Amino acid sequence: MQIRSAVPDDSHAVGRVITDAFGDEGAAVAAVWRDIVDRGLDRASLVAADDGGVGVGVCGHVGLSHAWLDARERLVDVLVLSPLSVQPARQRRGIGAALLAAALEAARSLGAPAVFLEGDPRYYGARGFARAGDHGCEPASRRTPDAACQVALLDAHEPWMTGRLVYRDLWWEHDCAGLRDPVLAEVERARG
């Protein structure tokens, strides 16, 4: 398996991986990524491919897109990692972890100070991310559980870069920032 930058001929395979990986939500998540790409907000799109062929053998994908951190001094350009997708039959084999590591390297090479995501702290915490609140950063939505707003601080990060994450409009247009009931209520009950 090799991890490489996606090319336009990979778009169908990337959409298929995202759709399959996210199950019932897959079509919606794939639509968000297509919209990110169509609007030119993607900063990195990486695929895991078995044979290295374009559009063939793609079994995983990770995307980085533009957002801001609303710091006191000024808006800071940051990246959002979403979606991270691996074909269901290939999950739990290290492909997602390899894609995450490659995404963080891509973010470093782009000079990003931080990469944010909404996700399970047990998974992402073991792979270079930490609770954003521990670094003075707040989620974009009040519907994002505090522990789920994760950040990886990179070499370009400076101590004054704290504040609220600001998603681009498309996240709100697709209504995919934070959680909605009944899932949000379940998470809140579980936190006790």
C-alpha positions as CSV (number, residue, x, y, z in Angstrom):
1,M,0.0,0.0,0.0
2,Q,1.2,3.5,-0.8
3,I,-0.1,6.9,0.4
4,R,0.0,9.6,-2.2
5,S,-1.7,12.8,-3.2
6,A,-5.1,12.3,-4.9
7,V,-5.4,13.4,-8.5
8,P,-8.7,14.3,-10.3
9,D,-9.0,10.8,-11.8
10,D,-9.2,9.5,-8.2
11,S,-12.4,11.4,-7.5
12,H,-14.8,8.6,-8.1
13,A,-12.8,6.1,-6.0
14,V,-12.5,8.7,-3.2
15,G,-16.3,9.3,-3.2
16,R,-16.8,5.5,-3.1
17,V,-14.4,5.1,-0.1
18,I,-16.1,7.9,1.8
19,T,-19.6,6.6,1.1
20,D,-18.7,3.1,2.1
21,A,-16.8,4.1,5.2
22,F,-19.5,6.3,6.6
23,G,-22.4,3.9,6.1
24,D,-25.8,5.6,6.4
25,E,-24.1,9.0,6.5
26,G,-21.8,8.2,3.6
27,A,-23.5,10.0,0.8
28,A,-23.8,13.2,2.9
29,V,-20.1,13.1,3.9
30,A,-19.0,12.4,0.3
31,A,-21.2,15.4,-0.8
32,V,-19.4,17.6,1.8
33,W,-16.0,16.6,0.5
34,R,-17.1,17.2,-3.2
35,D,-18.3,20.6,-2.2
36,I,-14.9,21.4,-0.4
37,V,-13.1,20.4,-3.6
38,D,-15.5,22.2,-5.9
39,R,-15.1,25.4,-3.9
40,G,-11.3,25.2,-3.8
41,L,-11.1,24.8,0.0
42,D,-9.2,21.6,0.0
43,R,-5.6,21.9,1.0
44,A,-4.6,18.3,0.8
45,S,-6.3,15.1,-0.3
46,L,-4.4,11.9,0.2
47,V,-5.3,8.3,-0.8
48,A,-4.1,4.9,0.3
49,A,-3.9,2.7,-2.7
50,D,-2.9,-0.9,-3.1
51,D,-1.3,-0.8,-6.5
52,G,-0.4,2.9,-6.8
53,G,-2.6,3.2,-9.9
54,V,-4.7,6.3,-10.4
55,G,-8.4,5.6,-9.5
56,V,-7.6,1.9,-8.9
57,G,-7.1,0.1,-5.7
58,V,-8.0,3.1,-3.5
59,C,-8.9,1.8,-0.1
60,G,-8.6,5.0,2.1
61,H,-8.7,8.7,1.9
62,V,-8.1,11.7,4.2
63,G,-8.8,15.4,3.4
64,L,-7.6,18.6,4.8
65,S,-9.5,21.8,4.2
66,H,-9.2,25.5,5.2
67,A,-10.7,27.0,8.3
68,W,-9.8,29.8,10.7
69,L,-9.0,30.1,14.4
70,D,-10.5,33.3,15.8
71,A,-7.6,34.4,18.0
72,R,-7.5,37.7,19.8
73,E,-4.6,39.1,17.7
74,R,-6.1,38.1,14.3
75,L,-7.7,35.3,12.3
76,V,-5.3,32.4,11.9
77,D,-5.5,30.1,8.9
78,V,-5.8,26.5,10.1
79,L,-6.8,23.2,8.7
80,V,-9.7,20.8,9.4
81,L,-9.1,17.1,8.9
82,S,-12.3,15.6,7.6
83,P,-13.1,13.1,6.3
84,L,-10.9,10.2,7.2
85,S,-12.2,7.1,5.4
86,V,-11.1,3.5,5.0
87,Q,-13.0,0.8,3.2
88,P,-14.9,-1.2,5.9
89,A,-13.2,-4.5,4.9
90,R,-9.8,-2.8,5.3
91,Q,-10.4,-1.1,8.7
92,R,-8.3,-2.0,11.8
93,R,-5.2,-2.7,9.7
94,G,-3.4,0.6,10.3
95,I,-4.5,2.4,7.1
96,G,-6.3,5.1,9.0
97,A,-3.3,5.7,11.2
98,A,-1.0,5.9,8.2
99,L,-3.3,8.4,6.5
100,L,-3.4,10.5,9.7
101,A,0.3,10.6,9.9
102,A,0.6,11.5,6.2
103,A,-2.0,14.3,6.7
104,L,-0.1,15.8,9.6
105,E,3.1,15.8,7.5
106,A,1.2,17.4,4.6
107,A,-0.1,20.1,7.1
108,R,3.4,20.7,8.3
109,S,4.7,21.1,4.8
110,L,1.9,23.6,4.1
111,G,3.0,25.7,7.1
112,A,-0.2,25.2,9.0
113,P,0.0,25.9,12.8
114,A,-2.8,23.5,13.7
115,V,-5.1,20.8,12.4
116,F,-8.5,20.4,14.0
117,L,-11.1,17.6,13.8
118,E,-14.3,16.4,15.5
119,G,-13.8,12.8,16.6
120,D,-13.2,10.1,19.2
121,P,-10.5,11.2,21.6
122,R,-9.5,7.6,22.2
123,Y,-8.6,7.1,18.6
124,Y,-7.2,10.4,17.7
125,G,-5.5,11.0,21.1
126,A,-3.2,8.1,20.4
127,R,-2.3,9.5,17.0
128,G,-1.0,13.1,17.7
129,F,-4.2,14.9,18.6
130,A,-5.3,16.4,22.0
131,R,-8.4,18.0,23.4
132,A,-8.5,21.5,21.9
133,G,-9.7,23.0,25.1
134,D,-6.5,22.0,26.8
135,H,-4.8,24.4,24.3
136,G,-7.2,27.3,24.7
137,C,-9.2,26.5,21.6
138,E,-13.0,26.1,21.4
139,P,-15.1,24.1,18.9
140,A,-16.9,25.8,16.1
141,S,-20.3,24.6,17.4
142,R,-21.7,24.4,20.9
143,R,-23.0,21.0,19.8
144,T,-19.5,19.5,19.6
145,P,-18.7,17.7,22.8
146,D,-15.7,19.3,24.4
147,A,-13.6,16.1,24.3
148,A,-14.4,15.5,20.6
149,C,-12.9,18.8,19.5
150,Q,-9.3,17.7,18.8
151,V,-6.3,19.6,17.7
152,A,-2.7,18.7,16.6
153,L,-0.4,21.7,17.2
154,L,2.3,21.9,14.6
155,D,5.7,23.7,14.3
156,A,4.2,26.9,13.1
157,H,1.9,27.2,16.2
158,E,2.5,30.1,18.6
159,P,1.2,30.4,22.1
160,W,-1.1,33.3,21.3
161,M,-3.0,31.2,18.8
162,T,-6.0,30.4,20.9
163,G,-9.7,31.0,20.4
164,R,-12.7,29.6,18.6
165,L,-12.4,27.4,15.5
166,V,-14.4,29.0,12.6
167,Y,-15.6,26.6,9.9
168,R,-16.2,27.7,6.4
169,D,-19.8,28.3,5.4
170,L,-20.2,24.9,3.7
171,W,-20.0,23.1,7.0
172,W,-23.1,25.0,8.1
173,E,-24.8,24.7,4.7
174,H,-24.5,20.9,5.0
175,D,-25.5,21.0,8.7
176,C,-22.5,18.9,9.6
177,A,-20.9,20.8,12.4
178,G,-21.3,19.2,15.8
179,L,-23.9,16.6,16.7
180,R,-27.7,16.8,16.6
181,D,-30.3,14.9,18.7
182,P,-30.8,12.1,19.3
183,V,-27.0,11.4,19.1
184,L,-26.1,14.6,21.0
185,A,-28.5,13.7,23.8
186,E,-27.0,10.2,24.0
187,V,-23.5,11.6,24.3
188,E,-24.5,14.0,27.0
189,R,-26.2,11.2,29.0
190,A,-23.1,9.1,28.7
191,R,-20.9,11.9,30.0
192,G,-23.2,12.1,33.0
